[in-house]
Amino acid sequence: MRIIAFFIITEIGVGLAAFGISFLFLGVILIFDKGLLAIGNILFISGLACVIGFERTFRFFFQRHKTKASIAFFGGIAVVLFGWPLIGMCLETYGFVLLFSGFFPVAINFLRRVPVLGTFLNFPGVRGVCDYFEKKSCSE
């Protein structure tokens, strides 16, 4: 029974994270709407906590070598919540790139195997950018 509950919580977490990313995307598209950005941030972090667990989420964000990245990420969320969405999203994006740069090679390799996206990611200009992020992430 515990395994079923675990999978249900994981599925809910994936849904929350997907809705969070969708709200963040809509918030940026609609000229940095602070309400959508705030909801997106809350949903994304809640989804991440449901997928990997609360303790592992806490450990992920508060590792000593990720201090600068976590401060930028959560500082950006706070700035968005206080009403300056453009500055907050810039800070948050910087923190996100620093926090999740270790996952970029895995994500790029996965996306290159997806039928339509793989073709797009292998176009000359896009391939160079993907290769740059993949190599830069591996060297850190």
C-alpha beads as a LAMMPS data file, in Angstrom:
LAMMPS data file: protein, C-alpha beads

140 atoms
139 bonds

1 atom types
1 bond types

-500.0 500.0 xlo xhi
-500.0 500.0 ylo yhi
-500.0 500.0 zlo zhi

Masses

1 110.0

Atoms # bond

1 1 1 0.000 0.000 0.000
2 1 1 2.897 2.366 0.707
3 1 1 4.251 1.837 -2.811
4 1 1 0.932 2.874 -4.331
5 1 1 0.853 6.000 -2.148
6 1 1 4.424 6.805 -3.210
7 1 1 3.524 6.588 -6.898
8 1 1 0.421 8.709 -6.394
9 1 1 2.434 11.424 -4.639
10 1 1 5.061 11.255 -7.393
11 1 1 2.390 11.615 -10.081
12 1 1 0.901 14.579 -8.245
13 1 1 4.384 16.090 -8.007
14 1 1 4.987 15.720 -11.733
15 1 1 1.643 17.398 -12.377
16 1 1 2.422 20.240 -9.976
17 1 1 5.845 20.795 -11.538
18 1 1 4.365 20.740 -15.047
19 1 1 1.672 23.242 -14.084
20 1 1 4.338 25.361 -12.385
21 1 1 6.467 25.465 -15.512
22 1 1 3.349 26.251 -17.569
23 1 1 2.390 29.135 -15.277
24 1 1 5.956 30.455 -15.372
25 1 1 5.926 30.299 -19.176
26 1 1 2.560 32.087 -19.336
27 1 1 3.760 34.689 -16.841
28 1 1 6.777 35.481 -18.996
29 1 1 4.722 35.507 -22.217
30 1 1 2.157 37.864 -20.664
31 1 1 4.842 40.487 -19.982
32 1 1 5.969 39.238 -16.584
33 1 1 2.599 38.941 -14.868
34 1 1 3.578 38.714 -11.212
35 1 1 0.542 36.649 -10.199
36 1 1 1.240 33.898 -12.723
37 1 1 4.955 33.930 -11.905
38 1 1 4.271 33.625 -8.174
39 1 1 1.848 30.726 -8.679
40 1 1 4.299 29.059 -11.074
41 1 1 7.157 29.310 -8.580
42 1 1 5.099 27.847 -5.753
43 1 1 3.770 24.999 -7.899
44 1 1 7.214 24.148 -9.308
45 1 1 8.875 23.929 -5.901
46 1 1 5.920 21.975 -4.470
47 1 1 6.084 19.548 -7.387
48 1 1 9.821 19.091 -6.970
49 1 1 9.320 18.344 -3.279
50 1 1 6.641 15.746 -4.077
51 1 1 8.746 14.051 -6.748
52 1 1 12.049 13.692 -4.905
53 1 1 10.813 14.076 -1.320
54 1 1 10.965 16.936 1.142
55 1 1 14.242 15.934 2.774
56 1 1 16.079 15.430 -0.520
57 1 1 14.691 18.730 -1.835
58 1 1 15.967 20.516 1.256
59 1 1 19.368 18.840 0.937
60 1 1 19.523 19.684 -2.780
61 1 1 18.923 23.399 -2.291
62 1 1 21.008 23.850 0.831
63 1 1 24.295 22.145 -0.022
64 1 1 27.345 24.215 0.827
65 1 1 28.633 24.400 -2.760
66 1 1 25.196 25.529 -4.017
67 1 1 24.784 28.415 -1.589
68 1 1 25.160 31.168 -4.193
69 1 1 22.767 29.432 -6.577
70 1 1 20.133 28.837 -3.890
71 1 1 20.322 32.431 -2.680
72 1 1 19.877 33.697 -6.244
73 1 1 16.990 31.302 -6.939
74 1 1 15.030 31.932 -3.734
75 1 1 15.950 35.624 -3.779
76 1 1 14.467 35.835 -7.266
77 1 1 11.280 34.179 -6.043
78 1 1 11.092 36.661 -3.152
79 1 1 11.644 39.619 -5.491
80 1 1 8.840 38.342 -7.761
81 1 1 6.533 37.994 -4.750
82 1 1 7.387 41.548 -3.640
83 1 1 6.292 42.915 -7.007
84 1 1 9.368 43.285 -9.242
85 1 1 8.875 40.411 -11.675
86 1 1 11.493 41.328 -14.301
87 1 1 14.359 41.633 -11.830
88 1 1 13.129 38.604 -9.906
89 1 1 12.962 36.401 -12.991
90 1 1 16.485 37.428 -14.021
91 1 1 17.775 36.478 -10.560
92 1 1 15.738 33.301 -10.540
93 1 1 16.956 32.249 -13.992
94 1 1 20.567 32.789 -12.933
95 1 1 20.026 30.670 -9.814
96 1 1 18.172 28.000 -11.811
97 1 1 21.034 27.670 -14.295
98 1 1 23.571 27.368 -11.479
99 1 1 21.445 24.874 -9.530
100 1 1 20.409 22.595 -12.366
101 1 1 23.451 22.822 -14.661
102 1 1 24.424 19.291 -13.648
103 1 1 21.199 17.988 -15.193
104 1 1 21.625 19.747 -18.555
105 1 1 23.679 16.988 -20.252
106 1 1 21.146 14.327 -19.253
107 1 1 18.211 16.484 -20.371
108 1 1 19.849 17.380 -23.695
109 1 1 20.670 13.734 -24.444
110 1 1 17.090 12.744 -23.639
111 1 1 15.603 15.529 -25.768
112 1 1 17.839 14.605 -28.707
113 1 1 16.156 11.187 -28.746
114 1 1 12.626 12.619 -28.863
115 1 1 11.424 12.402 -32.495
116 1 1 10.525 16.025 -33.369
117 1 1 12.722 17.790 -30.821
118 1 1 15.724 15.643 -31.727
119 1 1 15.591 16.855 -35.310
120 1 1 15.305 20.466 -34.149
121 1 1 18.180 20.117 -31.667
122 1 1 20.429 18.757 -34.424
123 1 1 20.071 21.859 -36.626
124 1 1 23.469 23.577 -37.060
125 1 1 22.957 26.639 -34.814
126 1 1 20.921 24.882 -32.160
127 1 1 23.323 21.943 -32.045
128 1 1 26.219 24.272 -31.237
129 1 1 24.338 25.837 -28.329
130 1 1 23.313 22.417 -26.978
131 1 1 26.878 21.119 -27.298
132 1 1 28.159 24.210 -25.465
133 1 1 25.792 23.694 -22.525
134 1 1 26.499 19.972 -22.486
135 1 1 30.284 20.426 -22.359
136 1 1 30.165 23.362 -19.952
137 1 1 27.966 21.398 -17.545
138 1 1 30.237 18.362 -17.693
139 1 1 33.357 20.399 -16.919
140 1 1 31.923 21.882 -13.702

Bonds

1 1 1 2
2 1 2 3
3 1 3 4
4 1 4 5
5 1 5 6
6 1 6 7
7 1 7 8
8 1 8 9
9 1 9 10
10 1 10 11
11 1 11 12
12 1 12 13
13 1 13 14
14 1 14 15
15 1 15 16
16 1 16 17
17 1 17 18
18 1 18 19
19 1 19 20
20 1 20 21
21 1 21 22
22 1 22 23
23 1 23 24
24 1 24 25
25 1 25 26
26 1 26 27
27 1 27 28
28 1 28 29
29 1 29 30
30 1 30 31
31 1 31 32
32 1 32 33
33 1 33 34
34 1 34 35
35 1 35 36
36 1 36 37
37 1 37 38
38 1 38 39
39 1 39 40
40 1 40 41
41 1 41 42
42 1 42 43
43 1 43 44
44 1 44 45
45 1 45 46
46 1 46 47
47 1 47 48
48 1 48 49
49 1 49 50
50 1 50 51
51 1 51 52
52 1 52 53
53 1 53 54
54 1 54 55
55 1 55 56
56 1 56 57
57 1 57 58
58 1 58 59
59 1 59 60
60 1 60 61
61 1 61 62
62 1 62 63
63 1 63 64
64 1 64 65
65 1 65 66
66 1 66 67
67 1 67 68
68 1 68 69
69 1 69 70
70 1 70 71
71 1 71 72
72 1 72 73
73 1 73 74
74 1 74 75
75 1 75 76
76 1 76 77
77 1 77 78
78 1 78 79
79 1 79 80
80 1 80 81
81 1 81 82
82 1 82 83
83 1 83 84
84 1 84 85
85 1 85 86
86 1 86 87
87 1 87 88
88 1 88 89
89 1 89 90
90 1 90 91
91 1 91 92
92 1 92 93
93 1 93 94
94 1 94 95
95 1 95 96
96 1 96 97
97 1 97 98
98 1 98 99
99 1 99 100
100 1 100 101
101 1 101 102
102 1 102 103
103 1 103 104
104 1 104 105
105 1 105 106
106 1 106 107
107 1 107 108
108 1 108 109
109 1 109 110
110 1 110 111
111 1 111 112
112 1 112 113
113 1 113 114
114 1 114 115
115 1 115 116
116 1 116 117
117 1 117 118
118 1 118 119
119 1 119 120
120 1 120 121
121 1 121 122
122 1 122 123
123 1 123 124
124 1 124 125
125 1 125 126
126 1 126 127
127 1 127 128
128 1 128 129
129 1 129 130
130 1 130 131
131 1 131 132
132 1 132 133
133 1 133 134
134 1 134 135
135 1 135 136
136 1 136 137
137 1 137 138
138 1 138 139
139 1 139 140
